[in-house]
Amino acid sequence: MNSNPAFQDDERFQTPRDWDAAVLGETKGYGRFLGKSGFLSRKVITAVGLLVFGTFFVTMGATRMLGLVPVMQPGQATGMLVVGSLTFIPGAYYSYIAYAAFVGRAGYSLDSIPLVE
């Protein structure tokens, strides 16, 4: 039984481990996103990294294509748009899966995101 009188009647907090899990947010699903080292899972880091990298290069390519930033070489804007879109599309998809798994939507889990090695 829990020694804290405020939680003696609450069935969720029968052991100190239950209390720690609630405080750390594991009951809300955050514990699933932590790797063995206590840091975020490589899958989540990869998904968000692809999204950020892709967004950066799509933005840079678009500003160069529109002439807002001077272009040093003729194909520079096209190359940035291609690289940006190739990383943005899977990054956005995997980030959405990670977000939906974090929120706890049915049918979504981190196992749906492939591990990139």
Backbone as JSON Lines, residues from 0, in Angstrom:
{"i":0,"aa":"M","n":[0.83,-1.18,0.0],"ca":[0.0,0.0,0.0],"c":[0.88,1.24,0.0]}
{"i":1,"aa":"N","n":[0.42,2.29,-0.61],"ca":[1.17,3.53,-0.7],"c":[1.13,4.26,0.64]}
{"i":2,"aa":"S","n":[2.26,4.81,1.07],"ca":[2.32,5.49,2.36],"c":[1.79,6.93,2.29]}
{"i":3,"aa":"N","n":[1.6,7.44,1.1],"ca":[1.08,8.79,0.95],"c":[-0.43,8.77,1.16]}
{"i":4,"aa":"P","n":[-0.94,9.46,2.21],"ca":[-2.38,9.39,2.5],"c":[-3.26,9.95,1.4]}
{"i":5,"aa":"A","n":[-2.72,10.84,0.58],"ca":[-3.54,11.43,-0.48],"c":[-3.89,10.41,-1.56]}
{"i":6,"aa":"F","n":[-3.07,9.36,-1.68],"ca":[-3.29,8.38,-2.75],"c":[-3.64,7.0,-2.22]}
{"i":7,"aa":"Q","n":[-4.0,6.88,-0.96],"ca":[-4.31,5.56,-0.41],"c":[-5.59,4.98,-1.0]}
{"i":8,"aa":"D","n":[-6.54,5.83,-1.33],"ca":[-7.8,5.34,-1.87],"c":[-7.76,5.18,-3.39]}
{"i":9,"aa":"D","n":[-6.73,5.66,-4.03],"ca":[-6.64,5.59,-5.49],"c":[-6.02,4.26,-5.88]}
{"i":10,"aa":"E","n":[-6.73,3.46,-6.67],"ca":[-6.25,2.14,-7.05],"c":[-5.07,2.19,-8.02]}
{"i":11,"aa":"R","n":[-4.89,3.32,-8.71],"ca":[-3.79,3.41,-9.68],"c":[-2.44,3.53,-9.0]}
{"i":12,"aa":"F","n":[-2.37,3.99,-7.77],"ca":[-1.1,4.27,-7.11],"c":[-0.89,3.32,-5.93]}
{"i":13,"aa":"Q","n":[-0.76,2.04,-6.2],"ca":[-0.56,1.06,-5.14],"c":[0.9,0.87,-4.77]}
{"i":14,"aa":"T","n":[1.81,1.15,-5.69],"ca":[3.24,1.0,-5.42],"c":[3.95,2.3,-5.79]}
{"i":15,"aa":"P","n":[5.15,2.5,-5.24],"ca":[5.91,3.69,-5.64],"c":[6.19,3.72,-7.15]}
{"i":16,"aa":"R","n":[6.33,2.55,-7.77],"ca":[6.57,2.5,-9.22],"c":[5.39,3.07,-9.99]}
{"i":17,"aa":"D","n":[4.18,2.81,-9.51],"ca":[3.0,3.37,-10.16],"c":[2.99,4.88,-10.07]}
{"i":18,"aa":"W","n":[3.4,5.4,-8.92],"ca":[3.47,6.84,-8.74],"c":[4.52,7.43,-9.66]}
{"i":19,"aa":"D","n":[5.71,6.8,-9.75],"ca":[6.77,7.29,-10.63],"c":[6.32,7.27,-12.08]}
{"i":20,"aa":"A","n":[5.61,6.23,-12.49],"ca":[5.13,6.15,-13.87],"c":[4.16,7.27,-14.17]}
{"i":21,"aa":"A","n":[3.31,7.62,-13.21],"ca":[2.35,8.69,-13.43],"c":[3.05,10.05,-13.48]}
{"i":22,"aa":"V","n":[4.02,10.25,-12.62],"ca":[4.73,11.53,-12.6],"c":[5.56,11.7,-13.87]}
{"i":23,"aa":"L","n":[6.2,10.63,-14.33],"ca":[7.02,10.71,-15.53],"c":[6.2,10.73,-16.81]}
{"i":24,"aa":"G","n":[4.91,10.5,-16.72],"ca":[4.06,10.55,-17.89],"c":[3.97,9.25,-18.65]}
{"i":25,"aa":"E","n":[4.43,8.16,-18.07],"ca":[4.39,6.88,-18.78],"c":[2.97,6.39,-18.98]}
{"i":26,"aa":"T","n":[2.07,6.8,-18.12],"ca":[0.68,6.38,-18.3],"c":[0.06,7.08,-19.5]}
{"i":27,"aa":"K","n":[0.65,8.17,-19.93],"ca":[0.15,8.89,-21.1],"c":[0.85,8.45,-22.38]}
{"i":28,"aa":"G","n":[1.79,7.54,-22.3],"ca":[2.45,7.04,-23.49],"c":[3.83,7.59,-23.74]}
{"i":29,"aa":"Y","n":[4.32,8.5,-22.88],"ca":[5.63,9.08,-23.13],"c":[6.75,8.08,-22.94]}
{"i":30,"aa":"G","n":[6.57,7.12,-22.06],"ca":[7.61,6.12,-21.81],"c":[7.93,5.27,-23.03]}
{"i":31,"aa":"R","n":[6.98,5.13,-23.94],"ca":[7.23,4.34,-25.15],"c":[8.2,5.03,-26.09]}
{"i":32,"aa":"F","n":[8.39,6.32,-25.94],"ca":[9.24,7.08,-26.84],"c":[10.67,7.18,-26.35]}
{"i":33,"aa":"L","n":[10.93,6.63,-25.18],"ca":[12.28,6.67,-24.64],"c":[13.03,5.41,-25.03]}
{"i":34,"aa":"G","n":[14.26,5.58,-25.44],"ca":[15.11,4.44,-25.75],"c":[15.69,3.85,-24.48]}
{"i":35,"aa":"K","n":[16.63,2.91,-24.63],"ca":[17.23,2.27,-23.47],"c":[18.05,3.24,-22.63]}
{"i":36,"aa":"S","n":[18.58,4.28,-23.26],"ca":[19.41,5.24,-22.54],"c":[18.6,6.32,-21.84]}
{"i":37,"aa":"G","n":[17.28,6.31,-21.98],"ca":[16.44,7.33,-21.38],"c":[16.23,8.52,-22.3]}
{"i":38,"aa":"F","n":[16.83,8.51,-23.48],"ca":[16.67,9.57,-24.45],"c":[15.61,9.14,-25.45]}
{"i":39,"aa":"L","n":[15.19,10.03,-26.31],"ca":[14.17,9.71,-27.31],"c":[14.62,8.58,-28.22]}
{"i":40,"aa":"S","n":[13.68,7.83,-28.69],"ca":[13.94,6.71,-29.58],"c":[14.58,7.19,-30.9]}
{"i":41,"aa":"R","n":[15.42,6.36,-31.49],"ca":[16.05,6.72,-32.77],"c":[15.01,6.91,-33.87]}
{"i":42,"aa":"K","n":[13.92,6.18,-33.79],"ca":[12.87,6.32,-34.81],"c":[12.26,7.72,-34.77]}
{"i":43,"aa":"V","n":[11.99,8.23,-33.58],"ca":[11.39,9.56,-33.44],"c":[12.39,10.62,-33.86]}
{"i":44,"aa":"I","n":[13.64,10.47,-33.48],"ca":[14.68,11.44,-33.86],"c":[14.86,11.46,-35.37]}
{"i":45,"aa":"T","n":[14.86,10.29,-35.99],"ca":[15.0,10.22,-37.44],"c":[13.82,10.87,-38.15]}
{"i":46,"aa":"A","n":[12.61,10.61,-37.67],"ca":[11.42,11.18,-38.3],"c":[11.42,12.7,-38.22]}
{"i":47,"aa":"V","n":[11.71,13.23,-37.05],"ca":[11.72,14.68,-36.89],"c":[12.9,15.29,-37.65]}
{"i":48,"aa":"G","n":[14.03,14.61,-37.66],"ca":[15.19,15.1,-38.41],"c":[14.92,15.19,-39.9]}
{"i":49,"aa":"L","n":[14.29,14.16,-40.46],"ca":[13.93,14.2,-41.88],"c":[12.96,15.35,-42.17]}
{"i":50,"aa":"L","n":[12.01,15.56,-41.26],"ca":[11.04,16.64,-41.45],"c":[11.73,18.0,-41.43]}
{"i":51,"aa":"V","n":[12.6,18.23,-40.47],"ca":[13.29,19.53,-40.36],"c":[14.23,19.74,-41.53]}
{"i":52,"aa":"F","n":[15.01,18.72,-41.87],"ca":[15.95,18.81,-42.99],"c":[15.21,19.08,-44.29]}
{"i":53,"aa":"G","n":[14.11,18.35,-44.52],"ca":[13.32,18.55,-45.74],"c":[12.67,19.91,-45.8]}
{"i":54,"aa":"T","n":[12.14,20.38,-44.69],"ca":[11.53,21.71,-44.66],"c":[12.55,22.79,-44.97]}
{"i":55,"aa":"F","n":[13.75,22.65,-44.4],"ca":[14.81,23.63,-44.65],"c":[15.17,23.68,-46.14]}
{"i":56,"aa":"F","n":[15.38,22.52,-46.75],"ca":[15.8,22.52,-48.15],"c":[14.68,22.9,-49.11]}
{"i":57,"aa":"V","n":[13.45,22.56,-48.8],"ca":[12.33,23.01,-49.65],"c":[12.21,24.53,-49.58]}
{"i":58,"aa":"T","n":[12.35,25.08,-48.38],"ca":[12.28,26.53,-48.22],"c":[13.42,27.23,-48.95]}
{"i":59,"aa":"M","n":[14.63,26.71,-48.8],"ca":[15.78,27.32,-49.47],"c":[15.66,27.2,-50.99]}
{"i":60,"aa":"G","n":[15.2,26.06,-51.47],"ca":[15.01,25.9,-52.91],"c":[13.93,26.8,-53.47]}
{"i":61,"aa":"A","n":[12.85,26.96,-52.71],"ca":[11.76,27.82,-53.17],"c":[12.19,29.29,-53.2]}
{"i":62,"aa":"T","n":[12.94,29.73,-52.19],"ca":[13.38,31.13,-52.19],"c":[14.37,31.4,-53.32]}
{"i":63,"aa":"R","n":[15.18,30.43,-53.64],"ca":[16.11,30.6,-54.77],"c":[15.37,30.53,-56.1]}
{"i":64,"aa":"M","n":[14.36,29.68,-56.19],"ca":[13.58,29.55,-57.43],"c":[12.79,30.85,-57.69]}
{"i":65,"aa":"L","n":[12.27,31.46,-56.64],"ca":[11.5,32.7,-56.79],"c":[12.37,33.93,-56.94]}
{"i":66,"aa":"G","n":[13.67,33.79,-56.77],"ca":[14.58,34.9,-56.95],"c":[14.76,35.77,-55.72]}
{"i":67,"aa":"L","n":[14.3,35.32,-54.57],"ca":[14.46,36.09,-53.34],"c":[15.88,36.03,-52.81]}
{"i":68,"aa":"V","n":[16.59,34.95,-53.16],"ca":[17.99,34.77,-52.78],"c":[18.77,34.54,-54.08]}
{"i":69,"aa":"P","n":[19.9,35.22,-54.25],"ca":[20.65,35.02,-55.5],"c":[21.18,33.59,-55.64]}
{"i":70,"aa":"V","n":[21.16,33.1,-56.88],"ca":[21.6,31.73,-57.18],"c":[22.99,31.77,-57.78]}
{"i":71,"aa":"M","n":[23.88,30.94,-57.25],"ca":[25.25,30.89,-57.75],"c":[25.34,30.02,-59.01]}
{"i":72,"aa":"Q","n":[24.6,28.92,-59.04],"ca":[24.61,28.01,-60.19],"c":[23.19,27.81,-60.68]}
{"i":73,"aa":"P","n":[23.0,27.57,-61.97],"ca":[21.64,27.49,-62.52],"c":[20.77,26.38,-61.91]}
{"i":74,"aa":"G","n":[21.32,25.21,-61.62],"ca":[20.51,24.1,-61.11],"c":[20.44,24.01,-59.61]}
{"i":75,"aa":"Q","n":[20.92,25.03,-58.92],"ca":[20.98,24.98,-57.46],"c":[19.58,24.92,-56.83]}
{"i":76,"aa":"A","n":[18.66,25.7,-57.32],"ca":[17.31,25.73,-56.74],"c":[16.59,24.41,-56.98]}
{"i":77,"aa":"T","n":[16.74,23.86,-58.17],"ca":[16.08,22.59,-58.5],"c":[16.62,21.47,-57.64]}
{"i":78,"aa":"G","n":[17.93,21.43,-57.46],"ca":[18.53,20.4,-56.62],"c":[18.06,20.48,-55.18]}
{"i":79,"aa":"M","n":[17.96,21.7,-54.66],"ca":[17.49,21.86,-53.29],"c":[16.03,21.44,-53.14]}
{"i":80,"aa":"L","n":[15.21,21.75,-54.14],"ca":[13.82,21.34,-54.09],"c":[13.68,19.82,-54.15]}
{"i":81,"aa":"V","n":[14.48,19.16,-54.97],"ca":[14.42,17.7,-55.09],"c":[14.86,17.05,-53.79]}
{"i":82,"aa":"V","n":[16.01,17.47,-53.25],"ca":[16.5,16.89,-52.0],"c":[15.53,17.18,-50.86]}
{"i":83,"aa":"G","n":[15.01,18.39,-50.82],"ca":[14.06,18.75,-49.78],"c":[12.78,17.95,-49.83]}
{"i":84,"aa":"S","n":[12.26,17.74,-51.02],"ca":[11.01,16.97,-51.13],"c":[11.24,15.49,-50.84]}
{"i":85,"aa":"L","n":[12.41,14.96,-51.21],"ca":[12.71,13.56,-50.93],"c":[12.89,13.29,-49.43]}
{"i":86,"aa":"T","n":[13.22,14.28,-48.66],"ca":[13.33,14.1,-47.21],"c":[12.09,14.59,-46.47]}
{"i":87,"aa":"F","n":[11.41,15.59,-47.0],"ca":[10.23,16.13,-46.33],"c":[9.07,15.14,-46.33]}
{"i":88,"aa":"I","n":[8.83,14.48,-47.45],"ca":[7.67,13.59,-47.57],"c":[7.72,12.44,-46.56]}
{"i":89,"aa":"P","n":[8.81,11.65,-46.5],"ca":[8.82,10.6,-45.47],"c":[8.91,11.16,-44.06]}
{"i":90,"aa":"G","n":[9.6,12.29,-43.89],"ca":[9.7,12.9,-42.56],"c":[8.35,13.33,-42.03]}
{"i":91,"aa":"A","n":[7.52,13.92,-42.89],"ca":[6.18,14.33,-42.46],"c":[5.31,13.12,-42.15]}
{"i":92,"aa":"Y","n":[5.42,12.09,-42.96],"ca":[4.63,10.87,-42.76],"c":[5.02,10.17,-41.45]}
{"i":93,"aa":"Y","n":[6.31,9.98,-41.23],"ca":[6.77,9.3,-40.02],"c":[6.53,10.16,-38.78]}
{"i":94,"aa":"S","n":[6.65,11.47,-38.9],"ca":[6.37,12.34,-37.76],"c":[4.9,12.29,-37.39]}
{"i":95,"aa":"Y","n":[4.03,12.19,-38.37],"ca":[2.6,12.06,-38.08],"c":[2.31,10.74,-37.37]}
{"i":96,"aa":"I","n":[2.95,9.67,-37.82],"ca":[2.76,8.37,-37.16],"c":[3.24,8.45,-35.71]}
{"i":97,"aa":"A","n":[4.4,9.08,-35.48],"ca":[4.92,9.21,-34.13],"c":[3.99,10.05,-33.26]}
{"i":98,"aa":"Y","n":[3.46,11.13,-33.82],"ca":[2.53,11.98,-33.07],"c":[1.24,11.22,-32.74]}
{"i":99,"aa":"A","n":[0.71,10.5,-33.71],"ca":[-0.53,9.76,-33.48],"c":[-0.31,8.65,-32.45]}
{"i":100,"aa":"A","n":[0.86,8.02,-32.46],"ca":[1.16,7.0,-31.46],"c":[1.31,7.64,-30.09]}
{"i":101,"aa":"F","n":[1.91,8.82,-30.02],"ca":[2.08,9.52,-28.75],"c":[0.75,9.91,-28.14]}
{"i":102,"aa":"V","n":[-0.16,10.39,-28.99],"ca":[-1.48,10.79,-28.52],"c":[-2.31,9.58,-28.12]}
{"i":103,"aa":"G","n":[-2.01,8.43,-28.72],"ca":[-2.7,7.2,-28.38],"c":[-3.83,6.84,-29.32]}
{"i":104,"aa":"R","n":[-3.76,7.3,-30.55],"ca":[-4.8,6.95,-31.52],"c":[-4.73,5.47,-31.85]}
{"i":105,"aa":"A","n":[-5.87,4.87,-32.03],"ca":[-5.94,3.44,-32.33],"c":[-5.31,3.15,-33.68]}
{"i":106,"aa":"G","n":[-4.51,2.09,-33.74],"ca":[-3.9,1.68,-34.99],"c":[-2.53,2.28,-35.27]}
{"i":107,"aa":"Y","n":[-2.04,3.16,-34.41],"ca":[-0.74,3.79,-34.6],"c":[0.22,3.35,-33.5]}
{"i":108,"aa":"S","n":[1.42,3.0,-33.9],"ca":[2.45,2.66,-32.93],"c":[3.81,2.98,-33.54]}
{"i":109,"aa":"L","n":[4.82,3.04,-32.69],"ca":[6.18,3.31,-33.18],"c":[6.71,2.16,-34.02]}
{"i":110,"aa":"D","n":[6.1,1.0,-33.92],"ca":[6.54,-0.14,-34.74],"c":[6.23,0.08,-36.21]}
{"i":111,"aa":"S","n":[5.36,1.02,-36.54],"ca":[5.03,1.33,-37.93],"c":[6.12,2.12,-38.63]}
{"i":112,"aa":"I","n":[7.02,2.73,-37.86],"ca":[8.1,3.51,-38.42],"c":[9.32,2.6,-38.61]}
{"i":113,"aa":"P","n":[9.85,2.49,-39.82],"ca":[11.0,1.62,-40.03],"c":[12.25,2.19,-39.37]}
{"i":114,"aa":"L","n":[13.11,1.31,-38.9],"ca":[14.36,1.73,-38.29],"c":[15.39,1.92,-39.38]}
{"i":115,"aa":"V","n":[15.95,3.12,-39.48],"ca":[16.95,3.45,-40.49],"c":[18.32,3.26,-39.85]}
{"i":116,"aa":"E","n":[19.12,2.39,-40.41],"ca":[20.45,2.14,-39.84],"c":[21.53,2.57,-40.78]}
